[in-house]
């Protein structure tokens, strides 16, 4: 294969200016398995929540230097390097002149190098062999999650980055000492940076953790040459026009504007790829925008370019999103929602908001926490109704719930039936088998798997009004005013609430007018007695407006029969 020269700047490293020769891995055909088990973003976030929720637990990070470069290979590879890439003093120092053939230097690779397809798994296998005698092993079902057989220590592993939860410094030191027997290790006892994500730990007083990437967005905006917008942009994507009546169920029209050039197409793909990691790490508000742009990036148009510019304006306005985690009972909570036919080709969007909370109690306010995961995807099948779209969203969220429940249990946090909030009574009735399935049998067959999970007590599907469903945010494109109002629920703001205001069911509010939601306290309607209003005094015919007698009679009848609940 060939050699590639890679130049990079890594400010978190002791030597930030890095020049590396890597292997062109696309020409190497390795006969074995090359997939390496590493922890994902959600596993790391759950471990951070576990640190906050465990008494006396702390967090530190460790980085193994030259993790790939010190791994012996069971099968040698071969590479040629152009002589012009090698400095003359290196050629003289190692007597390479007589080894040059037709302008190339041919080398045999005996230890791991960056770019080799098998470098990751070989280094990981060697690490397992070295840690096993000291009591460390990887969890059976969760990639990249490691524990000790007897010590209170758990860590996630992403390539050569260790994120370590420990109770007692001696246990963390045991792991560091074990690693230093075989590797050169850099240890950050503050746990301030992991996989490019800044972690601001507060152990004393009100324990919490702030997760952010403060320099990421400004750096990417400079890379894409995007100027500061003249006016602040508070929505990450243009909101669709509001339609009423029959037109509200019309599908999204197809974009017919001219296609972009290949150069601009690559730029759109780079924007989506660059900010996806940032969105999953600390800014949930851009996930739906990235989802829509990713569906357009294979054939981007001028409209797509305008939407990408709109997103960059939003990121320039809000460049440093922060997610704050608090201690909890480590009980997984999910809010599920769907938006019916809001994507081209009559597709619907499924969304889910996942966070760690307290043991759920009926009629009690929901304690909020930072999101550990947000589901935002487009259903593959065309849903025939809003109920089918909601049932499809429940199906996807229940799938994720089963995986996350296993991760939490392997971390030492057993789970009750996971509560999943849904605002569609038909979908909830189907999942809980409280409605007779007749015409719903025509829905996608896989969706009824949710019924089995409810019966197995894996999940608990609960109906809650849409006004308190946090899963709605990532299912559709909202106006700037809506984003400004709801952003405090998904990123940390000075006015971010700690509890979710419980909304009243539409049936309770029927016939009532509530001027401001802020005037409605956190009181469940079932705890407040109903009060009958006094009858409207009869009006003499001379006072009754002669122009609208039917309207006046309707008002008088409604007033005399109204039943209101005090909020």
C-alpha positions as CSV (number, residue, x, y, z in Angstrom):
1,X,0.0,0.0,0.0
2,X,1.0,3.7,0.1
3,X,1.9,6.2,2.7
4,X,-0.1,9.3,3.6
5,X,1.2,12.4,5.5
6,X,-1.4,13.8,8.0
7,X,-1.0,17.1,9.6
8,X,-3.3,18.0,12.5
9,X,-3.6,20.4,15.5
10,X,-4.8,18.7,18.8
11,X,-4.9,21.5,21.5
12,X,-5.8,18.9,24.2
13,X,-2.5,17.1,23.7
14,X,0.9,17.9,25.3
15,X,2.3,18.2,21.7
16,X,-0.6,19.8,19.8
17,X,1.1,20.2,16.5
18,X,1.2,16.7,15.0
19,X,2.6,15.3,11.8
20,X,2.0,11.6,11.2
21,X,2.7,9.1,8.4
22,X,-0.3,6.9,8.1
23,X,-1.0,3.8,6.1
24,X,-3.4,3.8,3.1
25,X,-5.8,1.3,4.6
26,X,-8.1,1.1,1.6
27,X,-5.7,-1.2,-0.3
28,X,-5.2,-3.7,2.6
29,X,-7.3,-6.8,2.6
30,X,-7.1,-8.2,6.1
31,X,-8.7,-11.7,6.4
32,X,-9.8,-11.4,10.0
33,X,-12.3,-9.2,12.0
34,X,-11.4,-5.5,12.2
35,X,-14.4,-4.2,14.2
36,X,-13.3,-2.8,17.6
37,X,-15.7,-2.6,20.5
38,X,-15.7,1.0,21.8
39,X,-18.1,2.9,24.0
40,X,-20.7,5.2,22.3
41,X,-21.8,8.6,23.4
42,X,-24.9,7.4,25.2
43,X,-22.9,4.9,27.4
44,X,-20.5,7.7,28.4
45,X,-23.4,10.1,29.3
46,X,-25.0,7.4,31.4
47,X,-21.7,6.8,33.2
48,X,-21.4,10.5,33.9
49,X,-24.9,10.4,35.4
50,X,-23.9,7.4,37.5
51,X,-20.9,9.4,38.9
52,X,-23.2,12.2,40.1
53,X,-25.8,9.7,41.5
54,X,-23.3,7.6,43.5
55,X,-22.1,8.7,46.9
56,X,-18.5,9.8,47.0
57,X,-17.9,8.9,43.3
58,X,-15.5,10.9,41.2
59,X,-14.4,10.9,37.6
60,X,-11.0,11.1,35.9
61,X,-9.6,10.5,32.4
62,X,-6.5,8.7,31.1
63,X,-4.9,8.7,27.7
64,X,-2.6,6.0,26.5
65,X,0.1,7.3,24.2
66,X,1.0,5.5,21.0
67,X,-1.7,2.9,21.7
68,X,-1.6,1.6,18.1
69,X,2.1,1.9,17.5
70,X,3.2,-0.6,20.2
71,X,1.0,-3.5,19.1
72,X,2.8,-6.5,17.6
73,X,1.2,-7.8,14.4
74,X,0.6,-11.4,13.6
75,X,0.6,-10.7,9.9
76,X,3.0,-8.2,8.4
77,X,2.0,-5.6,5.9
78,X,4.1,-3.8,3.2
79,X,4.1,-0.1,2.2
80,X,6.2,2.1,-0.2
81,X,7.1,5.7,0.7
82,X,8.1,8.3,-1.9
83,X,11.6,9.4,-1.2
84,X,10.7,13.1,-1.4
85,X,8.6,12.7,1.8
86,X,11.7,11.6,3.8
87,X,14.1,14.4,4.9
88,X,17.7,13.9,3.7
89,X,19.1,13.9,7.2
90,X,16.9,10.8,8.0
91,X,18.1,9.0,4.9
92,X,21.7,9.6,5.9
93,X,21.2,8.8,9.6
94,X,19.6,5.4,8.7
95,X,21.7,4.6,5.6
96,X,18.7,4.4,3.3
97,X,20.3,5.4,0.0
98,X,21.0,1.8,-1.0
99,X,17.4,0.8,-0.2
100,X,15.8,3.2,-2.6
101,X,14.2,1.6,-5.7
102,X,12.8,3.8,-8.5
103,X,12.2,6.7,-6.2
104,X,10.5,4.7,-3.4
105,X,11.5,3.2,-0.1
106,X,9.8,-0.2,0.6
107,X,9.1,-1.0,4.2
108,X,7.8,-4.0,6.2
109,X,5.2,-3.1,8.9
110,X,5.7,-5.3,12.0
111,X,3.8,-3.2,14.6
112,X,0.6,-1.3,14.5
113,X,0.4,2.0,12.6
114,X,-2.4,4.5,12.1
115,X,-4.4,3.7,9.1
116,X,-4.2,-0.1,9.3
117,X,-7.6,-1.6,9.3
118,X,-6.6,-4.2,11.9
119,X,-4.7,-1.8,14.2
120,X,-7.6,-1.0,16.4
121,X,-8.7,-4.6,17.1
122,X,-5.2,-5.8,17.6
123,X,-4.5,-3.1,20.2
124,X,-7.8,-3.8,21.9
125,X,-7.1,-7.5,22.1
126,X,-3.7,-6.9,23.6
127,X,-5.2,-4.6,26.2
128,X,-7.7,-7.3,27.2
129,X,-4.9,-9.8,27.7
130,X,-2.9,-7.4,29.8
131,X,-5.8,-6.2,32.0
132,X,-7.4,-9.6,32.6
133,X,-4.9,-10.8,35.2
134,X,-5.5,-7.6,37.3
135,X,-9.3,-8.2,37.5
136,X,-10.6,-6.0,34.7
137,X,-13.0,-7.2,32.1
138,X,-15.4,-5.7,29.5
139,X,-19.1,-6.0,30.1
140,X,-20.8,-8.8,28.4
141,X,-23.4,-6.9,26.4
142,X,-22.1,-3.3,26.4
143,X,-19.2,-2.5,24.1
144,X,-16.5,-0.3,25.7
145,X,-17.8,-0.6,29.3
146,X,-15.3,-2.1,31.7
147,X,-15.5,-3.0,35.3
148,X,-13.4,-4.6,38.0
149,X,-14.4,-7.9,39.7
150,X,-14.1,-6.5,43.2
151,X,-13.2,-2.8,43.2
152,X,-15.8,0.0,42.9
153,X,-14.4,1.2,39.5
154,X,-16.0,1.4,36.1
155,X,-14.6,3.0,32.9
156,X,-15.6,3.6,29.3
157,X,-13.0,3.0,26.6
158,X,-12.9,4.8,23.2
159,X,-9.8,3.8,21.3
160,X,-7.1,4.9,23.8
161,X,-9.2,7.3,26.0
162,X,-10.3,6.0,29.4
163,X,-13.2,7.7,31.2
164,X,-13.0,6.4,34.8
165,X,-15.7,6.4,37.5
166,X,-14.2,5.5,40.9
167,X,-15.1,5.6,44.6
168,X,-11.8,6.1,46.4
169,X,-8.5,7.3,44.9
170,X,-6.7,4.0,45.6
171,X,-9.0,2.2,43.2
172,X,-8.3,4.6,40.3
173,X,-4.6,4.5,41.1
174,X,-4.7,0.7,40.8
175,X,-6.0,1.0,37.2
176,X,-3.4,3.7,36.4
177,X,-0.6,1.7,37.8
178,X,-1.7,-1.3,35.8
179,X,-1.8,0.6,32.6
180,X,1.7,2.1,33.3
181,X,3.2,-1.3,33.4
182,X,2.6,-1.6,29.7
183,X,2.0,1.9,28.3
184,X,2.9,5.6,28.7
185,X,-0.2,7.1,30.3
186,X,-1.3,10.7,30.7
187,X,-3.8,11.1,33.6
188,X,-6.2,14.0,34.1
189,X,-7.5,13.7,37.6
190,X,-10.0,16.6,37.1
191,X,-11.8,14.6,34.4
192,X,-12.1,17.8,32.4
193,X,-11.9,16.6,28.8
194,X,-13.1,13.3,27.3
195,X,-13.2,12.6,23.5
196,X,-13.1,16.3,22.8
197,X,-16.0,17.1,25.2
198,X,-15.4,19.5,28.1
199,X,-16.7,18.2,31.4
200,X,-17.1,20.8,34.3
201,X,-17.6,18.7,37.5
202,X,-19.1,20.2,40.6
203,X,-18.9,17.6,43.5
204,X,-19.6,19.9,46.4
205,X,-22.9,21.5,47.3
206,X,-25.4,20.9,44.6
207,X,-23.7,18.2,42.6
208,X,-23.9,18.7,38.8
209,X,-22.0,18.4,35.6
210,X,-21.9,20.8,32.7
211,X,-21.1,19.2,29.3
212,X,-20.0,21.5,26.4
213,X,-17.7,21.9,23.4
214,X,-17.0,25.7,23.7
215,X,-14.4,26.0,20.8
216,X,-16.0,23.6,18.4
217,X,-18.6,25.7,16.7
218,X,-16.4,28.9,16.2
219,X,-13.7,26.7,14.7
220,X,-16.0,25.0,12.3
221,X,-17.6,28.3,11.2
222,X,-14.2,29.6,10.4
223,X,-13.4,26.4,8.5
224,X,-16.5,26.8,6.4
225,X,-15.9,30.5,5.9
226,X,-19.2,31.5,7.4
227,X,-19.5,35.1,8.5
228,X,-21.3,36.3,11.6
229,X,-25.0,36.9,10.7
230,X,-26.2,40.5,10.7
231,X,-29.3,39.6,12.6
232,X,-29.5,36.8,15.3
233,X,-31.0,33.6,14.1
234,X,-33.0,31.7,16.7
235,X,-34.3,28.8,14.6
236,X,-31.9,26.1,13.1
237,X,-34.2,25.5,10.1
238,X,-36.8,27.4,8.2
239,X,-40.2,26.7,9.8
240,X,-43.0,25.6,7.3
241,X,-46.0,27.7,6.7
242,X,-48.9,27.0,9.0
243,X,-51.9,25.6,7.1
244,X,-55.4,24.9,8.2
245,X,-58.3,22.7,7.2
246,X,-57.8,19.9,4.7
247,X,-54.5,21.4,3.5
248,X,-53.0,20.6,7.0
249,X,-52.8,16.9,5.9
250,X,-51.1,17.6,2.6
251,X,-47.7,16.1,2.1
252,X,-44.5,18.1,2.0
253,X,-43.9,19.2,-1.7
254,X,-40.9,18.1,-3.6
255,X,-38.0,20.5,-3.9
256,X,-37.7,21.5,-7.6
257,X,-34.9,24.1,-7.4
258,X,-31.6,23.5,-9.4
259,X,-29.1,21.0,-8.1
260,X,-25.8,22.2,-6.6
261,X,-22.4,21.5,-8.0
262,X,-20.2,18.7,-6.8
263,X,-18.1,21.1,-4.8
264,X,-21.1,22.5,-3.0
265,X,-22.6,19.1,-2.5
266,X,-19.4,18.1,-0.7
267,X,-19.7,21.2,1.5
268,X,-23.3,20.3,2.5
269,X,-22.1,16.8,3.5
270,X,-19.2,18.3,5.5
271,X,-21.6,20.5,7.4
272,X,-23.9,17.6,8.3
273,X,-21.0,15.4,9.3
274,X,-19.1,18.0,11.3
275,X,-22.1,19.1,13.5
276,X,-23.7,15.7,14.0
277,X,-21.1,14.8,16.8
278,X,-21.7,18.3,18.4
279,X,-25.5,17.9,18.2
280,X,-25.4,14.4,19.8
281,X,-22.9,15.6,22.5
282,X,-24.5,18.8,23.8
283,X,-27.0,20.5,21.4
284,X,-30.2,18.6,20.9
285,X,-31.8,21.6,19.2
286,X,-30.0,21.0,15.8
287,X,-30.7,17.3,15.5
288,X,-33.9,17.7,13.4
289,X,-32.2,20.2,11.1
290,X,-29.3,17.8,10.6
291,X,-31.8,14.9,10.0
292,X,-33.6,16.9,7.2
293,X,-30.3,18.1,5.6
294,X,-28.9,14.5,5.6
295,X,-31.9,13.3,3.6
296,X,-31.1,16.0,1.0
297,X,-27.3,15.8,0.9
298,X,-27.2,13.1,-1.8
299,X,-29.0,15.5,-4.3
300,X,-28.7,18.9,-2.7
301,X,-30.4,21.9,-4.3
302,X,-30.2,25.6,-4.0
303,X,-32.9,25.4,-1.3
304,X,-30.7,22.9,0.6
305,X,-27.9,25.3,0.5
306,X,-30.1,28.1,1.9
307,X,-31.2,25.7,4.7
308,X,-27.6,24.9,5.5
309,X,-26.7,28.6,5.7
310,X,-29.7,29.0,8.0
311,X,-28.3,26.4,10.3
312,X,-24.9,28.0,10.4
313,X,-26.5,31.3,11.2
314,X,-28.2,29.7,14.2
315,X,-25.0,28.1,15.4
316,X,-23.2,31.4,15.1
317,X,-25.9,32.9,17.3
318,X,-25.8,30.1,19.8
319,X,-22.2,28.8,19.6
320,X,-21.8,27.2,23.0
321,X,-24.6,24.9,24.0
322,X,-24.4,23.3,27.5
323,X,-26.1,20.2,28.9
324,X,-26.3,20.0,32.7
325,X,-26.7,16.7,34.5
326,X,-28.0,16.3,38.1
327,X,-28.0,13.4,40.5
328,X,-31.0,11.1,40.2
329,X,-32.3,7.7,41.0
330,X,-30.8,6.5,37.7
331,X,-34.2,5.5,36.4
332,X,-34.5,5.8,32.6
333,X,-37.3,8.1,31.4
334,X,-38.5,8.4,27.8
335,X,-40.8,10.8,26.1
336,X,-42.0,9.5,22.7
337,X,-43.7,11.5,19.9
338,X,-44.2,11.5,16.1
339,X,-45.0,14.1,13.5
340,X,-47.3,12.8,10.8
341,X,-46.2,13.2,7.1
342,X,-44.0,16.2,7.7
343,X,-41.2,14.9,5.4
344,X,-41.2,14.5,1.6
345,X,-42.7,11.3,0.1
346,X,-45.3,11.3,2.8
347,X,-42.8,10.2,5.5
348,X,-43.3,10.8,9.2
349,X,-40.7,11.7,11.9
350,X,-40.3,9.7,15.1
351,X,-38.7,11.4,18.1
352,X,-37.7,10.5,21.6
353,X,-36.2,12.4,24.6
354,X,-34.2,10.3,27.1
355,X,-33.0,11.3,30.5
356,X,-32.2,9.9,33.9
357,X,-34.8,10.7,36.6
358,X,-36.4,9.7,39.8
359,X,-38.8,6.8,40.5
360,X,-42.0,7.8,38.6
361,X,-44.9,8.8,40.8
362,X,-48.4,9.5,39.4
363,X,-49.7,13.1,39.7
364,X,-46.2,14.3,40.8
365,X,-44.1,16.8,38.9
366,X,-41.4,15.3,36.7
367,X,-37.8,16.1,37.7
368,X,-35.9,17.2,34.7
369,X,-32.3,16.3,33.7
370,X,-30.0,16.7,30.8
371,X,-30.6,14.4,27.8
372,X,-28.5,11.3,27.5
373,X,-29.9,10.5,24.1
374,X,-32.4,12.0,21.5
375,X,-34.1,9.9,18.9
376,X,-34.7,11.7,15.7
377,X,-35.4,9.6,12.6
378,X,-37.8,9.2,9.7
379,X,-40.0,6.2,9.7
380,X,-39.2,3.9,6.7
381,X,-42.8,3.0,6.1
382,X,-45.5,5.4,5.1
383,X,-47.9,5.7,8.1
384,X,-51.6,5.7,7.2
385,X,-52.6,7.7,10.2
386,X,-51.2,9.8,13.0
387,X,-51.9,6.9,15.4
388,X,-49.7,4.6,13.3
389,X,-46.9,7.1,13.2
390,X,-47.1,7.4,17.0
391,X,-47.1,3.6,17.4
392,X,-44.0,3.5,15.1
393,X,-42.3,6.0,17.3
394,X,-43.2,3.9,20.4
395,X,-41.7,0.9,18.6
396,X,-38.4,2.6,17.9
397,X,-38.2,4.1,21.4
398,X,-38.9,0.8,23.0
399,X,-36.1,-0.8,21.0
400,X,-33.7,1.8,22.3
401,X,-35.1,1.4,25.8
402,X,-34.2,-2.3,25.9
403,X,-30.6,-1.5,24.9
404,X,-30.2,1.3,27.4
405,X,-31.7,-0.8,30.2
406,X,-29.0,-3.5,29.7
407,X,-26.3,-0.8,29.8
408,X,-27.7,0.6,33.1
409,X,-28.0,-2.8,34.7
410,X,-24.4,-3.6,33.8
411,X,-23.4,-0.3,35.4
412,X,-25.2,-1.5,38.6
413,X,-28.5,0.3,38.2
414,X,-31.4,-2.1,38.0
415,X,-34.4,-0.7,36.2
416,X,-38.2,-1.0,36.9
417,X,-40.5,-1.0,33.8
418,X,-39.3,2.0,31.8
419,X,-41.9,4.7,31.7
420,X,-42.5,6.0,28.1
421,X,-44.7,9.0,27.8
422,X,-46.9,9.3,24.7
423,X,-49.6,11.9,23.8
424,X,-51.7,9.8,21.4
425,X,-54.4,7.9,23.3
426,X,-55.0,5.5,20.4
427,X,-51.4,4.4,20.3
428,X,-51.3,4.1,24.0
429,X,-54.5,2.0,24.0
430,X,-53.0,-0.3,21.4
431,X,-49.8,-0.7,23.3
432,X,-51.6,-1.4,26.6
433,X,-54.3,-3.6,24.9
434,X,-57.1,-1.4,26.3
435,X,-58.7,-0.8,22.9
436,X,-60.1,-3.4,20.5
437,X,-57.8,-3.8,17.5
438,X,-59.9,-3.9,14.4
439,X,-58.8,-1.6,11.7
440,X,-55.5,-1.1,13.5
441,X,-54.5,-4.6,12.4
442,X,-53.6,-3.0,9.0
443,X,-50.7,-1.1,10.6
444,X,-47.1,-2.2,10.2
445,X,-46.9,-5.6,11.9
446,X,-43.6,-5.0,13.7
447,X,-45.1,-2.1,15.7
448,X,-47.2,-4.5,17.7
449,X,-44.0,-5.9,19.3
450,X,-44.5,-3.0,21.8
451,X,-47.5,-4.8,23.2
452,X,-45.3,-7.8,24.1
453,X,-42.8,-5.5,25.9
454,X,-45.6,-3.9,27.9
455,X,-46.9,-7.4,28.9
456,X,-43.3,-8.4,29.8
457,X,-43.1,-5.3,32.0
458,X,-40.0,-4.1,30.1
459,X,-41.7,-0.7,29.5
460,X,-44.8,1.1,30.8
461,X,-46.6,3.2,28.2
462,X,-48.3,6.2,29.8
463,X,-50.5,8.8,28.2
464,X,-49.6,12.4,29.0
465,X,-50.8,15.6,27.2
466,X,-48.7,16.8,24.3
467,X,-47.9,20.1,26.2
468,X,-45.6,18.2,28.6
469,X,-44.1,15.8,26.0
470,X,-40.4,16.7,25.5
471,X,-40.2,14.3,22.6
472,X,-42.1,16.7,20.4
473,X,-39.2,19.1,19.9
474,X,-37.1,16.9,17.7
475,X,-39.9,15.8,15.4
476,X,-40.6,19.0,13.5
477,X,-39.3,22.4,12.5
478,X,-40.5,25.1,14.8
479,X,-40.6,28.9,14.6
480,X,-37.9,31.1,16.1
481,X,-40.3,32.1,18.9
482,X,-40.9,28.5,19.8
483,X,-37.2,27.7,19.9
484,X,-36.5,30.6,22.2
485,X,-39.3,29.5,24.5
486,X,-38.3,25.8,24.6
487,X,-34.5,25.9,24.3
488,X,-34.2,26.1,28.1
489,X,-35.6,22.5,28.4
490,X,-32.9,21.0,26.1
491,X,-29.8,23.1,26.9
492,X,-28.8,24.7,30.1
493,X,-29.9,28.3,30.5
494,X,-30.1,30.6,33.5
495,X,-33.9,30.1,33.6
496,X,-33.9,26.3,32.9
497,X,-36.6,24.7,35.0
498,X,-35.8,21.7,37.3
499,X,-39.3,20.3,37.1
500,X,-41.6,19.8,34.2
501,X,-44.9,21.7,34.5
502,X,-47.7,19.2,34.4
503,X,-50.2,20.1,31.7
504,X,-53.9,19.5,31.9
505,X,-55.7,17.1,29.6
506,X,-57.7,18.7,26.8
507,X,-60.9,17.2,28.2
508,X,-60.4,19.1,31.4
509,X,-59.7,22.3,29.6
510,X,-62.7,22.0,27.3
511,X,-64.7,25.2,27.5
512,X,-62.1,27.0,29.6
513,X,-59.8,29.9,28.7
514,X,-56.5,30.0,30.5
515,X,-54.9,33.4,29.7
516,X,-51.3,32.3,30.6
517,X,-49.7,29.0,31.3
518,X,-47.5,30.6,33.9
519,X,-50.5,31.1,36.1
520,X,-51.2,27.4,36.3
521,X,-49.2,25.9,39.2
522,X,-47.8,22.3,39.4
523,X,-51.1,20.8,40.7
524,X,-52.7,17.7,39.2
525,X,-56.3,18.4,38.2
526,X,-57.6,15.2,40.0
527,X,-56.7,16.7,43.4
528,X,-58.9,19.8,42.9
529,X,-62.7,19.6,43.4
530,X,-65.0,20.8,40.7
531,X,-67.0,24.0,41.3
532,X,-70.2,24.9,39.6
533,X,-70.5,28.6,38.6
534,X,-73.6,30.5,39.5
535,X,-76.3,30.7,36.9
536,X,-76.2,33.7,34.5
537,X,-79.1,36.1,35.5
538,X,-81.9,36.2,33.0
539,X,-81.8,39.1,30.6
540,X,-84.9,41.1,29.7
541,X,-85.8,41.1,26.0
542,X,-85.2,44.8,25.8
543,X,-81.5,44.3,26.7
544,X,-80.9,41.3,24.5
545,X,-79.0,42.3,21.3
546,X,-81.6,41.9,18.5
547,X,-78.9,41.2,15.8
548,X,-77.7,37.8,17.2
549,X,-80.4,36.1,19.3
550,X,-79.0,32.6,18.6
551,X,-75.5,33.5,19.8
552,X,-76.9,35.1,22.9
553,X,-78.9,31.9,23.7
554,X,-75.9,29.8,23.2
555,X,-73.8,31.9,25.6
556,X,-76.5,31.8,28.2
557,X,-76.9,28.0,28.0
558,X,-73.2,27.4,28.1
559,X,-72.7,29.6,31.1
560,X,-75.5,27.9,33.0
561,X,-74.2,24.4,32.4
562,X,-70.4,24.9,32.6
563,X,-68.3,22.9,35.0
564,X,-64.9,24.4,35.7
565,X,-62.0,23.0,37.8
566,X,-60.0,25.6,39.6
567,X,-56.3,25.6,38.6
